[in-house]
Amino acid sequence: MDMLAWETADADYTILKKILIVLFCVILFWKIVRYMFGLLKEEKEPITVLVTGAAGQIGYALVPMIARGAMLGPNQPVILHMLDIEPAAEALKGVKMELIDAAFPLLRGVVATTDVVEACDDVNIAVMVGGFPRKEGMERKDVMSKNVSIYKAQASALEKHAAADCKVLVVANPANTNALILKEFAPSIPEKNVTCLTRLDHNRALGQISERLNVHVSDVKNVIIWGNHSSTQYPDVNHATVTTSSGQKPVRELVNDDNWLKTEFITTVQQRGAAIIKARKLSSALSAASAACDHIRDWVLGTPKGTWVSMGVYSDGSYGIPPGLIYSFPVTCEKGDWSIVQGLEIDQFSTEKMNKTAIELVEEKTLAKSCLN
């Protein structure tokens, strides 16, 4: 009888021990879960984003996109620094008022100024929208000279006052060469941190293929814009694909019209900006702002696996393009860095188009240097 009681007590003790262990594990698991949720809820440090020409059309479209999270993600707080010229000071003040009135949850502060030093102070990302546009009767050298002056001053301010790891996106035309000028006067900013916008052209190419094939634009990927953000750019679909119900299919195979791809498609993308000016009597603004967000978002947060995008970046000699030009290449992005996609087959037609736009960029570089002197 005593033995039976002892065995029962021993069994009860074992059960109690197991219950306590399970309870301990449950409590520990709950604490780990709460800790992880706490980390997720922990607010990130704000990123300071500079937008020059912020009172203009592109700037006005761009700043609310940034404030809403379209550029850096839905959980990333931002501080906006907006810069414009003195005659636009009142309009810039109005943009700031609207940003405040919109009550964007991610917006942690707004600076609206005509002082380039104040605007560049401690910025992490600079989107250079402001520039001198070409006007009727102006020679290319006149436009280049104006922009050399603008970008020299802004580059010097970034050099002295921006964060050490500042990423720069030049939007104002001539974008490739303006980026080159900026780098010249901001030598401490790494070459890989100075880029120009050709994502707008990339998105235009995606849109044209989407319309032609009557597919969703998100199902089209890996078009390429080679070269200059100008009418010599080369929109290339030789490596582009479309996601279909039966898997990935080459764009060229689905379009099944090489003549269209080599003529109308290319010229439509090249001249889309002019077509929009003709239709709106104003230049592209909404699409340019959206493309700027796409460019920075993919650069900072990374491109999806198996997908590349087009960015104007420093040529390292890839695909025979002269080093030292800011040239649009297909790139992938990871952990804040971009890499040129290597090993793509380039046919004779493409080589000629790529070389043509490279020659134009060499000419622009020479012209810019003459303005510097």
Secondary structure, 3 states (H helix, E strand, C coil): CHHHHHHHHHHHHHHHHHHHHHHHHHHHHHHHHHHHHHHHHCCCCCEEEEEECCCCHHHHHHHHHHHHCCCCCCCCCEEEEEECCHHHHHHHHHHHHHHHHHCCCCEEEEEEECCHHHHHCCCCEEEECCCCCCCCCCCHHHHHHHHHHHHHHHHHHHHHHCCCCCEEEECCCCHHHHHHHHHHCCCCCCHHHEEECCHHHHHHHHHHHHHHHCCCHHHEECCEEEECCCCCCEEECCCCEEEECCEEEEHHHHHCCHHHHHCHHHHHHHCHHHHHHHHHCCCCCHHHHHHHHHHHHHHHHCCCCCCCEEEEEECCCHHHCCCCCEEEEEEEEECCEEEECCCCCCCHHHHHHHHHHHHHHHHHHHHHHHHHC
